[in-house]
Amino acid sequence: MPQEYNKNLHRFAIFTAVCIFFLIIAGGLVTSTGSGLAVPDWPLSYGKLMPPMVGGVFYEHSHRMVATFVGLLTAILTIWIWRKEKRRWVRVLSALALLAVIMQGVLGGLTVLFLLPTGVSVGHATLAQTFFCIVASIALFTSSWWLSDHRSPPETERRPTTFALCAAMTVAVYVQLILGALMRHTNSGLAVPDFPLAYGQLFPSLSPESVATYNERLIQSDIRLAAEGPITALQILIHMIHRLWALVVAGMVIWASIRLKKESAFSKRQSSFSSILMLLLLLQISLGAWTVLSEKAVLMTTAHVATGALLLVSCVLVTLHSARLSRVRVFKFSHSAVGKEAIA
């Protein structure tokens, strides 16, 4: 039998996705305020369920509380889907969401217990973005729009297809968020303190003499926090790769947005996504610049992380919309096949 639209399940999936977004903001605040080790034990906080919420403990323990709530929501969502969903691939996706939130909790604990190891911290941040995309996708898959039949767009000779272009854009943004997490967790955010140039150059020299000169300049200007220590050539390189890949992301987003805008006559949703992507791109670039120029102000840095998450999930959703509209075979989209999606 065809999968019926369940309004309450769809709304709960949306609510869970929104809560995950706030979890990402809470995690961003932990890193931006340097509160990752404000609570040195796990899973309890100073041996308590509720420690005094002061200083960095407020940010770290609040993050844990939101994470626990999100974990509960994800468990409920998974059980609900397995009870009501006929589509096996949606049930499997919900199980992956539950596995992701469990792994996220474990990685969060390891981050604390092993004193913020870079690899674990970057993995923790990357999995958070992936988890957000999975649940947002579930919200789309349970919507009435997804379950209804749609006309295929007119055949064109354009290459790549809109779906392929959006998929490539999504990969580019995902890579950029990984690079951003690497930059944050290697303390490379202020390895280059000026923008749009880098120490007055398009690409700064990485020679030992140049790096020594940069450190002297940072000490004199009091930009680099003493606790972060002197910068290294590797930190500068990580920072610059993040900046340069941003140009690739910008090009992909602009290209995809123009393509989507041209399809406005066929799909108003695609046109709306075009505007959303451009707005988020401009906001993200601006926040990235101000993060550097404000010397990593907490609110600016956290907003940069949050906007990056919104940009990634928007890319994922527009890619899935493109797949749905173009009837990519893997999803078996025809109206007569909706009831067979459980075997897709």
PyMOL commands that set and color helices and strands:
alter all, ss='L'
color gray80, all
select helices_A, chain A and resi 7-32+56-84+88-113+118-141+144-147+162-185+208-221+226-228+233-262+268-293+298-325+329-331+335-343
alter helices_A, ss='H'
color red, helices_A
deselect
rebuild
show_as cartoon
